[in-house]
Amino acid sequence: MVKDYVEVLWWGQVSKAPSTPVPPSPAPAPGLTKRVKKSKQPLQVTKDLGRWKPADDLLLINAVLQTNDLTSVHLGVKFSCRFTLREVQERWYALLYDPVISKLACQAMRQLHPEAIAAIQSKALFSKAEEQLLSKVGSTSQPTLETFQNLLHRHPDAFYLARTAKALQTHWQLMKQYYLLEDQTVQPLPKGDQVLNFSDAEDLIDDSKLKDMRDEVLEHELTVADRRQKREIRQLEQELHKWQVLVDSITGMSSPDFDNQTLAVLRGRMVRYLMRSREITLGRATKDNQIDVDLSLEGPAWKISRKQGVIKLKNNGDFFIANEGRRPIYIDGRPVLCGSKWRLSNNSVVEIASLRFVFLINQDLIALIRAEAAKIAPQ
Protein backbone atom coordinates (compact mmCIF):
# COMPACT_ATOMS: atom_id res chain seq x y z
CA MET A 1 0.00 0.00 0.00
CA VAL A 2 3.01 2.38 0.21
CA LYS A 3 2.91 2.52 -3.55
CA ASP A 4 -0.68 3.74 -3.34
CA TYR A 5 0.30 6.64 -1.11
CA VAL A 6 3.11 7.66 -3.41
CA GLU A 7 0.48 7.66 -6.14
CA VAL A 8 -1.94 9.67 -4.00
CA LEU A 9 0.56 12.49 -3.54
CA TRP A 10 0.78 12.97 -7.28
CA TRP A 11 1.64 16.67 -6.85
CA GLY A 12 5.24 15.68 -6.12
CA GLN A 13 5.19 15.74 -2.38
CA VAL A 14 6.79 12.32 -1.65
CA SER A 15 9.12 10.09 -3.53
CA LYS A 16 10.10 7.82 -0.66
CA ALA A 17 8.29 5.71 1.94
CA PRO A 18 8.95 5.46 5.68
CA SER A 19 12.13 3.70 6.64
CA THR A 20 10.16 1.04 8.51
CA PRO A 21 9.51 -1.89 6.17
CA VAL A 22 5.85 -2.51 5.51
CA PRO A 23 4.53 -6.00 4.71
CA PRO A 24 2.47 -6.36 1.56
CA SER A 25 -1.24 -5.83 2.00
CA PRO A 26 -3.72 -8.63 1.36
CA ALA A 27 -5.75 -8.54 -1.81
CA PRO A 28 -9.18 -6.93 -1.35
CA ALA A 29 -12.25 -9.11 -1.54
CA PRO A 30 -14.07 -9.01 -4.90
CA GLY A 31 -17.35 -7.96 -3.32
CA LEU A 32 -15.76 -5.03 -1.52
CA THR A 33 -14.02 -3.85 -4.69
CA LYS A 34 -17.27 -3.77 -6.60
CA ARG A 35 -19.05 -1.81 -3.90
CA VAL A 36 -16.27 0.75 -3.77
CA LYS A 37 -16.23 1.15 -7.56
CA LYS A 38 -19.96 1.77 -7.66
CA SER A 39 -19.70 4.58 -5.09
CA LYS A 40 -18.41 7.53 -7.17
CA GLN A 41 -20.14 10.37 -5.32
CA PRO A 42 -17.70 12.78 -3.62
CA LEU A 43 -20.08 13.53 -0.77
CA GLN A 44 -20.44 9.85 0.04
CA VAL A 45 -16.66 9.38 0.00
CA THR A 46 -16.18 12.20 2.50
CA LYS A 47 -18.99 10.87 4.65
CA ASP A 48 -17.46 7.40 4.83
CA LEU A 49 -14.23 8.78 6.27
CA GLY A 50 -15.92 9.49 9.63
CA ARG A 51 -14.04 11.87 11.92
CA TRP A 52 -10.95 11.74 9.74
CA LYS A 53 -11.09 14.42 7.05
CA PRO A 54 -9.01 14.28 3.85
CA ALA A 55 -6.86 17.10 5.21
CA ASP A 56 -6.20 15.03 8.36
CA ASP A 57 -5.09 12.04 6.30
CA LEU A 58 -2.74 14.21 4.25
CA LEU A 59 -1.33 15.78 7.42
CA LEU A 60 -0.81 12.32 8.89
CA ILE A 61 0.98 11.01 5.80
CA ASN A 62 3.24 14.07 5.56
CA ALA A 63 4.14 13.95 9.24
CA VAL A 64 4.91 10.23 9.27
CA LEU A 65 7.10 10.50 6.18
CA GLN A 66 8.96 13.40 7.83
CA THR A 67 9.48 11.90 11.28
CA ASN A 68 8.83 8.12 11.04
CA ASP A 69 7.43 8.40 14.57
CA LEU A 70 3.72 8.27 15.37
CA THR A 71 4.25 9.65 18.87
CA SER A 72 5.88 12.77 17.45
CA VAL A 73 3.04 13.06 14.96
CA HIS A 74 0.46 12.91 17.74
CA LEU A 75 2.26 15.60 19.75
CA GLY A 76 3.25 17.89 16.90
CA VAL A 77 0.39 17.86 14.39
CA LYS A 78 -2.83 19.81 14.92
CA PHE A 79 -5.65 17.83 13.34
CA SER A 80 -9.25 18.96 12.89
CA CYS A 81 -10.22 16.81 15.91
CA ARG A 82 -8.45 15.98 19.14
CA PHE A 83 -7.31 12.45 18.31
CA THR A 84 -5.61 10.20 20.84
CA LEU A 85 -2.34 8.42 20.13
CA ARG A 86 -4.20 5.13 19.73
CA GLU A 87 -6.56 6.69 17.18
CA VAL A 88 -3.61 8.06 15.22
CA GLN A 89 -1.95 4.64 15.20
CA GLU A 90 -5.15 2.86 14.17
CA ARG A 91 -5.74 5.35 11.35
CA TRP A 92 -2.22 4.97 10.02
CA TYR A 93 -2.45 1.18 10.06
CA ALA A 94 -5.87 1.37 8.39
CA LEU A 95 -4.47 3.55 5.62
CA LEU A 96 -1.68 1.03 5.10
CA TYR A 97 -3.47 -2.29 5.35
CA ASP A 98 -7.22 -1.71 4.83
CA PRO A 99 -7.87 -1.51 1.05
CA VAL A 100 -11.36 -0.04 1.41
CA ILE A 101 -10.36 2.80 3.74
CA SER A 102 -7.19 3.36 1.74
CA LYS A 103 -9.06 3.79 -1.54
CA LEU A 104 -11.68 6.07 -0.01
CA ALA A 105 -8.96 8.23 1.54
CA CYS A 106 -7.12 8.42 -1.79
CA GLN A 107 -10.24 9.57 -3.62
CA ALA A 108 -10.99 12.20 -0.99
CA MET A 109 -7.43 13.56 -0.96
CA ARG A 110 -7.42 13.87 -4.75
CA GLN A 111 -10.43 16.18 -4.46
CA LEU A 112 -8.63 18.67 -2.20
CA HIS A 113 -8.13 22.17 -3.58
CA PRO A 114 -4.54 23.06 -4.51
CA GLU A 115 -4.57 25.93 -2.01
CA ALA A 116 -5.63 23.54 0.75
CA ILE A 117 -2.83 21.17 -0.27
CA ALA A 118 -0.31 24.01 -0.14
CA ALA A 119 -1.53 25.03 3.32
CA ILE A 120 -1.17 21.45 4.57
CA GLN A 121 2.32 21.16 3.10
CA SER A 122 3.39 24.36 4.86
CA LYS A 123 2.52 22.74 8.22
CA ALA A 124 4.72 19.68 7.72
CA LEU A 125 6.89 18.77 10.70
CA PHE A 126 10.63 19.27 10.52
CA SER A 127 12.70 16.14 10.18
CA LYS A 128 15.87 15.45 12.15
CA ALA A 129 18.00 16.08 9.07
CA GLU A 130 16.42 19.50 8.56
CA GLU A 131 16.90 20.51 12.18
CA GLN A 132 20.49 19.30 12.08
CA LEU A 133 21.22 21.65 9.16
CA LEU A 134 19.45 24.54 10.88
CA SER A 135 21.34 23.98 14.11
CA LYS A 136 24.62 24.71 12.33
CA VAL A 137 23.58 28.34 11.82
CA GLY A 138 25.22 30.28 14.66
CA SER A 139 23.09 31.81 17.34
CA THR A 140 25.02 35.10 17.20
CA SER A 141 25.31 35.33 13.41
CA GLN A 142 22.02 37.22 12.95
CA PRO A 143 21.03 35.40 9.76
CA THR A 144 18.74 36.97 7.17
CA LEU A 145 16.24 35.47 4.75
CA GLU A 146 18.99 35.30 2.16
CA THR A 147 21.00 33.05 4.52
CA PHE A 148 18.20 30.51 4.73
CA GLN A 149 17.48 30.81 1.00
CA ASN A 150 21.09 29.84 0.29
CA LEU A 151 20.68 26.94 2.72
CA LEU A 152 17.73 25.70 0.69
CA HIS A 153 19.74 25.89 -2.55
CA ARG A 154 22.70 24.03 -1.08
CA HIS A 155 20.59 21.17 0.33
CA PRO A 156 17.55 20.72 -1.93
CA ASP A 157 17.24 17.00 -1.13
CA ALA A 158 17.37 17.41 2.65
CA PHE A 159 14.61 19.98 3.01
CA TYR A 160 10.93 19.36 2.41
CA LEU A 161 9.77 20.64 -0.98
CA ALA A 162 7.32 23.17 0.52
CA ARG A 163 9.93 24.83 2.74
CA THR A 164 10.53 28.54 2.31
CA ALA A 165 13.23 30.80 3.64
CA LYS A 166 10.72 32.42 5.99
CA ALA A 167 9.65 29.02 7.39
CA LEU A 168 13.28 28.06 8.01
CA GLN A 169 13.96 31.37 9.75
CA THR A 170 10.92 30.96 12.01
CA HIS A 171 11.91 27.42 13.01
CA TRP A 172 15.52 28.47 13.56
CA GLN A 173 14.37 31.21 15.94
CA LEU A 174 12.31 28.64 17.82
CA MET A 175 15.31 26.35 18.11
CA LYS A 176 17.40 29.25 19.34
CA GLN A 177 14.79 30.04 21.98
CA TYR A 178 15.02 26.50 23.38
CA TYR A 179 18.85 26.33 23.15
CA LEU A 180 18.89 23.66 20.42
CA LEU A 181 21.62 25.16 18.24
CA GLU A 182 25.10 23.62 18.12
CA ASP A 183 26.88 26.61 19.63
CA GLN A 184 24.40 26.94 22.50
CA THR A 185 24.77 25.32 25.90
CA VAL A 186 22.06 24.81 28.49
CA GLN A 187 22.70 26.54 31.82
CA PRO A 188 23.34 24.07 34.67
CA LEU A 189 20.69 23.69 37.34
CA PRO A 190 21.47 25.54 40.58
CA LYS A 191 21.82 23.72 43.88
CA GLY A 192 22.65 20.33 42.44
CA ASP A 193 19.66 18.70 40.77
CA GLN A 194 17.05 21.10 42.12
CA VAL A 195 15.07 23.15 39.63
CA LEU A 196 15.23 26.92 40.08
CA ASN A 197 11.96 28.01 41.65
CA PHE A 198 10.56 31.47 42.33
CA SER A 199 12.09 31.77 45.79
CA ASP A 200 15.56 30.84 44.51
CA ALA A 201 15.30 33.38 41.70
CA GLU A 202 14.18 36.05 44.15
CA ASP A 203 17.21 35.40 46.33
CA LEU A 204 19.52 35.86 43.36
CA ILE A 205 18.21 39.36 42.62
CA ASP A 206 20.51 42.15 43.81
CA ASP A 207 18.19 44.69 45.43
CA SER A 208 20.93 47.32 45.66
CA LYS A 209 21.01 47.65 41.87
CA LEU A 210 17.25 47.96 41.64
CA LYS A 211 17.12 50.88 44.07
CA ASP A 212 19.22 53.03 41.75
CA MET A 213 17.05 52.25 38.72
CA ARG A 214 13.96 54.33 37.94
CA ASP A 215 11.28 53.11 35.62
CA GLU A 216 9.84 56.33 34.25
CA VAL A 217 7.22 54.53 32.17
CA LEU A 218 5.94 52.63 35.20
CA GLU A 219 5.85 55.77 37.31
CA HIS A 220 3.88 57.58 34.61
CA GLU A 221 1.36 54.72 34.39
CA LEU A 222 0.94 54.68 38.17
CA THR A 223 0.39 58.44 38.20
CA VAL A 224 -2.26 58.21 35.48
CA ALA A 225 -3.99 55.33 37.30
CA ASP A 226 -3.97 57.30 40.56
CA ARG A 227 -5.55 60.32 38.86
CA ARG A 228 -8.21 58.14 37.28
CA GLN A 229 -9.11 56.54 40.61
CA LYS A 230 -9.31 59.90 42.37
CA ARG A 231 -11.56 61.23 39.61
CA GLU A 232 -13.89 58.25 40.00
CA ILE A 233 -14.00 58.76 43.78
CA ARG A 234 -14.94 62.43 43.35
CA GLN A 235 -17.63 61.47 40.85
CA LEU A 236 -19.11 58.93 43.27
CA GLU A 237 -19.07 61.50 46.07
CA GLN A 238 -21.01 63.91 43.86
CA GLU A 239 -23.60 61.24 43.06
CA LEU A 240 -24.24 60.19 46.64
CA HIS A 241 -27.26 62.47 46.93
CA LYS A 242 -28.82 60.77 43.91
CA TRP A 243 -28.97 57.40 45.62
CA GLN A 244 -32.49 56.98 46.90
CA VAL A 245 -32.49 53.29 47.77
CA LEU A 246 -29.88 51.09 49.40
CA VAL A 247 -29.95 47.30 49.12
CA ASP A 248 -28.78 45.07 51.98
CA SER A 249 -28.35 41.32 51.93
CA ILE A 250 -30.42 39.42 54.48
CA THR A 251 -28.28 37.12 56.61
CA GLY A 252 -31.08 35.58 58.66
CA MET A 253 -30.30 37.68 61.74
CA SER A 254 -32.69 40.24 63.11
CA SER A 255 -32.71 43.48 61.13
CA PRO A 256 -31.00 46.48 62.72
CA ASP A 257 -32.96 49.50 63.94
CA PHE A 258 -33.87 52.25 61.51
CA ASP A 259 -31.41 55.09 61.20
CA ASN A 260 -32.40 58.73 60.93
CA GLN A 261 -32.30 58.65 57.11
CA THR A 262 -34.39 55.55 56.35
CA LEU A 263 -38.11 56.27 55.93
CA ALA A 264 -39.19 52.69 55.28
CA VAL A 265 -37.90 49.27 54.28
CA LEU A 266 -39.23 46.92 51.60
CA ARG A 267 -38.01 43.60 52.96
CA GLY A 268 -37.89 40.48 50.81
CA ARG A 269 -36.61 36.98 51.31
CA MET A 270 -33.14 37.65 49.86
CA VAL A 271 -32.63 41.42 50.03
CA ARG A 272 -34.17 44.51 51.59
CA TYR A 273 -34.52 47.92 50.00
CA LEU A 274 -34.02 50.99 52.21
CA MET A 275 -36.24 53.90 51.22
CA ARG A 276 -34.45 57.19 51.90
CA SER A 277 -36.48 59.62 49.80
CA ARG A 278 -40.14 60.57 49.61
CA GLU A 279 -40.63 58.87 46.23
CA ILE A 280 -39.08 55.75 44.73
CA THR A 281 -39.81 53.70 41.59
CA LEU A 282 -40.12 49.90 41.49
CA GLY A 283 -39.61 47.59 38.53
CA ARG A 284 -37.03 45.76 36.49
CA ALA A 285 -33.78 47.48 35.58
CA THR A 286 -32.44 47.24 32.01
CA LYS A 287 -29.68 48.94 30.07
CA ASP A 288 -32.06 51.65 28.84
CA ASN A 289 -34.20 51.88 31.98
CA GLN A 290 -32.77 52.78 35.39
CA ILE A 291 -35.04 52.62 38.42
CA ASP A 292 -34.63 52.93 42.17
CA VAL A 293 -35.73 49.43 43.27
CA ASP A 294 -34.60 46.63 40.97
CA LEU A 295 -36.87 43.73 41.91
CA SER A 296 -34.74 41.27 39.93
CA LEU A 297 -32.28 41.26 42.84
CA GLU A 298 -34.88 39.38 44.88
CA GLY A 299 -35.74 36.69 42.33
CA PRO A 300 -37.05 36.02 38.80
CA ALA A 301 -38.59 39.27 37.61
CA TRP A 302 -39.11 38.67 33.90
CA LYS A 303 -42.91 39.04 34.37
CA ILE A 304 -42.51 42.43 36.07
CA SER A 305 -42.73 45.63 34.03
CA ARG A 306 -39.69 47.82 33.68
CA LYS A 307 -41.57 50.49 35.68
CA GLN A 308 -44.04 48.54 37.79
CA GLY A 309 -44.98 51.10 40.42
CA VAL A 310 -44.16 54.14 42.56
CA ILE A 311 -44.13 54.46 46.37
CA LYS A 312 -44.72 58.00 47.66
CA LEU A 313 -44.72 59.53 51.11
CA LYS A 314 -47.35 62.22 51.57
CA ASN A 315 -46.83 65.28 53.77
CA ASN A 316 -49.20 63.83 56.36
CA GLY A 317 -46.93 60.79 56.81
CA ASP A 318 -48.97 58.27 54.79
CA PHE A 319 -47.34 55.97 52.22
CA PHE A 320 -49.13 55.17 48.95
CA ILE A 321 -48.18 52.77 46.16
CA ALA A 322 -49.34 53.43 42.58
CA ASN A 323 -49.40 50.63 40.00
CA GLU A 324 -48.02 51.67 36.61
CA GLY A 325 -47.33 48.19 35.19
CA ARG A 326 -49.41 45.67 33.31
CA ARG A 327 -49.71 43.14 36.12
CA PRO A 328 -51.60 43.85 39.34
CA ILE A 329 -49.87 44.53 42.65
CA TYR A 330 -51.35 42.73 45.64
CA ILE A 331 -51.39 44.61 48.97
CA ASP A 332 -52.37 42.28 51.81
CA GLY A 333 -54.13 40.06 49.25
CA ARG A 334 -56.06 42.91 47.59
CA PRO A 335 -55.25 43.57 43.90
CA VAL A 336 -54.20 47.07 42.84
CA LEU A 337 -54.77 47.32 39.10
CA CYS A 338 -52.88 49.46 36.59
CA GLY A 339 -53.58 53.16 37.17
CA SER A 340 -54.78 52.63 40.75
CA LYS A 341 -53.08 53.32 44.07
CA TRP A 342 -53.37 51.98 47.63
CA ARG A 343 -52.27 53.06 51.07
CA LEU A 344 -49.40 51.14 52.64
CA SER A 345 -49.42 50.43 56.35
CA ASN A 346 -46.69 49.11 58.59
CA ASN A 347 -46.13 45.36 57.98
CA SER A 348 -48.15 45.43 54.76
CA VAL A 349 -47.44 42.47 52.47
CA VAL A 350 -46.63 43.56 48.91
CA GLU A 351 -46.74 40.83 46.22
CA ILE A 352 -45.59 41.48 42.65
CA ALA A 353 -45.48 38.55 40.19
CA SER A 354 -44.88 35.91 42.91
CA LEU A 355 -42.26 38.09 44.66
CA ARG A 356 -43.34 38.93 48.20
CA PHE A 357 -42.12 41.81 50.36
CA VAL A 358 -43.00 43.26 53.77
CA PHE A 359 -43.25 47.03 53.98
CA LEU A 360 -41.83 48.31 57.28
CA ILE A 361 -42.22 51.97 58.31
CA ASN A 362 -39.80 53.92 60.48
CA GLN A 363 -42.44 55.01 62.99
CA ASP A 364 -40.18 57.45 64.88
CA LEU A 365 -39.10 59.32 61.77
CA ILE A 366 -42.64 59.41 60.36
CA ALA A 367 -43.92 60.79 63.67
CA LEU A 368 -41.43 63.66 63.40
CA ILE A 369 -42.52 64.33 59.83
CA ARG A 370 -46.16 64.43 60.87
CA ALA A 371 -45.35 66.80 63.72
CA GLU A 372 -43.51 69.15 61.38
CA ALA A 373 -46.43 69.00 58.94
CA ALA A 374 -48.86 69.88 61.73
CA LYS A 375 -46.78 72.95 62.65
CA ILE A 376 -46.68 74.22 59.09
CA ALA A 377 -50.37 73.59 58.44
CA PRO A 378 -52.55 76.71 58.86
CA GLN A 379 -54.50 76.89 62.11
N, C-alpha and C positions, 0 to 999 in steps of 0.2 A: 504493500500500500504506500510505501515511501515514494514510489514512482508516480502514484496518483497525485500526491501533494506537490511534487515538482511540476506536474502538469497543471495543477490548479493555479499555482502562482505563475501564470503564463506571462505576466508583465515583467518578468526578469528579476524577481525578488530573490530567488533561491536557486542555486545550482548544486547544492550539496545537502545531504541528509544528516541527521544527528550521528555523532560518533558511535553511539550505542547500537550494536547490530540488532536488526529487527527481523524476526522470523517471518517467513512468507505467510500471507493470510490465506485462509481456506476459501475455496471457490464458493460463491454465493449460490443459494438454492435457486433452481429454475423458476419456481413460483414467485419468489421474492423479486427476482429480476424483472419479471413481467409486470408485476404490480408497480414497481418503481418507474418502468418505462412508460406506463400508461399515465402516470401522474406528471403532467407537464405544466401545471399551473404554478406560477411563481408564488402566489399567496399561500397555496397549500404547502409548498416546500418550506417557506419561512415558518409556517405554523407547526410543521412537524419537528422543527428543531427544538421546541420547548423553550426553556429559559436561555439557552445558548443562542445568541444572535450570530449572523454571519461575521459581523465585526469582531465578536468575541473569539470565534474560531480562528480568524486571521491573526488576531493578537496572540493567541495561544501558540499558533504555528511559528510565528516570527520569534517569539520569546524563547521557545524551546530550541529552535535552530541557532539562536544566539548564545544561549547559556548552557544547554544540555542538562538543565537541572530544574525539575518541576517545583521544588521548594522555593527556589529563587523566583520562578515565574509567579507563584502564588503570592509572594511577598512584594514583588516589584511591579506587577501589571495591574492596572485599574480596569476591571471589566465593567460591563453594564450592570451586573448584579454582584452581590457579595458572595462569591463562591468559596467553599471550604477547600482545603488542600485535597481532601478525598475526592471532591467533585471535580477538581481540576485533573487529578490523576485518571479518574474514570472517563472523563471526556477525551483526554488524550489517547487512552487505550481504545476507546470506541472509535475515534477517528482513524486509528491505525488498523484495527482488526475487524470492525463491524462494517461489512460492505454496504449495507443499507444506509446507515448513518453517514458513512464516508461519502457516498454518492450524493445524498441530499445536501450535505455541507458544501461539497464542491459546486453543485448547481447554485446554491445560495450565494457563495462567495464570488462566483462569476458575474452575478447580477449587481454587485456593489459598484457605486459610482466611482470614477477615477479620483475625484477629489476626496472621497471617503477613504479610498485605498492609500492615497498620499498621506492623509492625516494619520492613519494607522501605522504606516511605515515610519513616520516621524517620531512615534512613541516607542520604537523598538528599544529593548534593553541593550546596554553596552556589554560587549563580550570581554573576557579577560584579556584577549589580545589587544583590543582597542584601548582599554584602560592602561595596559602596560605601556603603550606608545604615548598616551597622554601624560602618564606619570613622569616621563623623561623631560617634559617641559619644566624648566626651573620655576620655583615659586616666586623668585625675586626678579624674573626676567621681564615681567610686564608684557606678555605676548599680545599681539593684535589679531584681528581677523585674518590678516594676510599670513601670519604665522601658522594658523590652523589650516588655511587654505593650502599652503605649501605642504603641510603634513598630509593632507588628503591626496595631493598629487604624488607624493613620494611613496605612499602605501595604499594604492587603490584596492588591492586585494584584501587587506586587513580590515578596512573599515566597511561598514554596512553601506549599501548603495544609496540609501536615502540620507546619509549624513551630510550636513552642511557645516561650513566653518563656524556659524553662529552656534549650532548645536554642540560642536566640540568645545567651543569656548565656555559655554554654560556648564557643561559637565566637568570641564577642567577646574572651573571656579568652585564647583561643589566638592571635587576631590581635594582641592587646596583647603577648603573650609574644614574638612575632616582629617587633615594631615595624612593624605594618602599619596602624596608625591614622593619621588625618590629622595629628594634633598631635604625632606622634612622629617623631623623626629618628634615623637610624642613625649610630652613632659612627664617625668616620673611622678608617681603618686606620693604625696607627702605622708610622713609618719608611717613608713613601712608600706603595708598593703591597704591602709585605710583610705577611703575615698574622701576627697576634700568636701566637707559640708559647709553650710552657711556660717556656723560658728567659727570654724577654722579660718575661713576666708576673712571674716570680720577681725580676727586677731591679727591677721597679716597686714591689715591696713594701717598705715602710719598716719595717725590723727594730726601730728604736728604739721605735716605738709598740707592737710586739708584746711587748717585754720587760716593759712596765708592765702588761700585761693578764694576768689569771689566769683560767683556765678551771676553775672549781671542779668542774663536772660531769666533765670529763675527768680531773682529778686523783683524784676519787673512784673512777671506773671503773678507773684504773690501780692504785689501792690495793687494790681488791677483786680484780683480776686477779692482783696480786702475792701476796696472801694465798692465793688458790686454788692458785697454782703451788707455793708453799711447802708447803701442806698435802698436795698430791699427792707432792711430793718426800719428805716425812716418811713418808707411807704406803708408798711404794716402798722406803724404807730399812728399814721394819719388816718388809716381806715378802721381804727378800733371803734370809733363812734358809729360806724355803719353797721357793726355786728349787732343784730337784734336778738338772735337766738344762739344759745350755746348748747352743745350736745354732750352729755356725759354718758359713759358706759355704766350699766347697772351690774354691780358685783354680787348682788344677793344680800348685802348688808343693808341696814336701815339707812334711809336717805338722810343727808344732813339737813340742818335747819335752813330756812330761807335766809338769804342775805338781804341787805338793804337795797339791792338793785333788781332782784328777781320778783316780778309781779305774780307769776304763776308758773306751774310746771305741767307739761303734758307728758305723763309718764307711761312708757310702754313696757313690753316684756324685755327688750334688749337695750334700749336707750331711753333717755329722757331729755326733753327739749325745755330749756329754761327761757321763759318769756321775759324780756327785759325792755320792752317798749310797748306802747299802748296799742299797736296794731302789727300783726304778723300774718304772713300768707302761708298756707299749707298746700302741699301737692307733691309733684314728682319733678325733680331737677333734671334738666337736660343741658346740652351744650348751648342751646339758644334760649333757654328759659332758666333764670336763676330765681329761687324763692328762698324764704326764710327757713321753713321747716321742710326738709327733704324726708318724706315718709318712707322712701326706699331704704333708709338706714335701719328701719325696724324690721322689714321683711319684704316679701314680693309685692311690688307696688305697680305692676304693669297694668292693672285695671283702674288705677287712680289717675285722674286728670292731672295735667301739668300744673294747673292752678285749680285746686279742688275747693278751697275755702279760705275765709279770712276770719281771724279772731280779733275782736276789738274790745277795748276797755273804755266804757263811757265815763263821763265826768262824775257821775254819781256812784262809781265803784262797781257797776255791773259789767260782766263779761257777756258778749254775744258772739255767736259763730254764724257766719253767712255761707251758704252753699253756693259755689259758683261752678261746680263740675257737673258732669252728666249723671253720675251715680249719687244716690241719696247718702246722707250722713245720718247715722243713728245716734241720738243723744238719749241715754238711759232707755234704749229700746224704741224710741219714737223716731220715725223717719223725718228728716229735714230735706225737702226736695230742692231742686235747682231753683235759685232765685229767692228762697226763703231763708229766714234766720231764726235762731233759738237762743234763749238765755242759758248760760253755763253756770252751774252752781259748783260749790266745792265738792269734790269726789264724784263729779259727773263722769259717766262712762261714755267715751266717744269711740264709735266704731265706723271705720272707713274701709270698705272692700276687705273684710275679714281681718283687718288690723285694729286691735283694741288698745285704747289709751285711757288713763285716768287723769282728769283735769283737777289739779290741786292749786288752791288759791292761797297766796300769802296774806293771811287775814290781818296781820299787824300792819303791813304796808298799805293794804286797801283801806283799813280803818283810818289811817292818817290822810289818805287821799280824800276820803269822804268828809273828813273834818275840815280839810282845806276848802273843799267845794262848798261846804255849808257856810264858811266864813265869807266866801266871795259872793255867794248867792244874795240877791237883794232881799231885804227884810220886808 
